[in-house]
């Protein structure tokens, strides 16, 4: 019999769509504007038009909310429409206040 496990995320994700700027921190120069799909205290999922390399270091900025952090590309999955779902894990120090402020400034549906 196959055993099923339920995995609960450590942090609640805020479902929101805001402009995001990704700047490559690696040897290749790259910059892209995308949009968030969700954000948590530990990271964010960004919809991008180009493929980012796993473990690449980037700077993520949410200009409308004066938020920036270093991040590591955890995954970059191809989506049906040709875009990519890029998972970022924050690597810089994140103040809870910044994410809390972001959450209160955005109306978002809870699931």
Number of C-alpha atoms within 10 A of each C-alpha: 3 4 4 6 6 5 6 7 8 9 11 12 18 22 20 17 16 16 17 20 19 23 16 19 16 11 7 7 8 13 14 14 16 21 18 22 19 19 22 20 19 19 22 23 23 26 24 24 17 17 15 22 15 14 13 16 22 24 19 24 18 19 12 10 14 9 15 18 16 20 24 21 20 19 19 21 14 16 12 7 7 10 16 21 20 25 24 26 21 23 15 13 9 16 9 12 10 14 18 13 12 19 17 9 10 13 11 13 8 7 4
